[in-house]
């Protein structure tokens, strides 16, 4: 058994949530790219802040990205699946 498993993340996943606890943008976007089948491209300065949030996995991608944009440190442009 893997002792590094975060039980809160496992429980959140079973309850239909993305759980981000002190995650950087790249980690979050890696998960979102797999879940929503999108390609992520980074432009501009790297965002170094860490994010904490619980978001429904049923939420549309636009809502998830909008939530992240509310920090004022990140902006998304969606072009097709990119």
Steps between C-alpha positions, in 0.01 A plus 500: 500500500628847410556694822512834311133489403313812610174363642327838469568499126376141468179581690446819299547306175244240611261786579542649153737784589833630386692578819795733461697556820800726453532399134687699239340599171687236301375219725143627478516544123649152454199350674251723315661422164443129559149536640370742235718365214663835425849613403659756732742765377668745736575860405645784702659489841480185707251522786662381820201519736349184640125443485259326735149421383235230475309510171238264360634277223164551329563874465560621147861587421406867459378512860815335635724738304287796609547401861877493456493837321333660803840498668603781265833328432400279211303538176378241255412518133322199354544428130323178406660226711803710586 
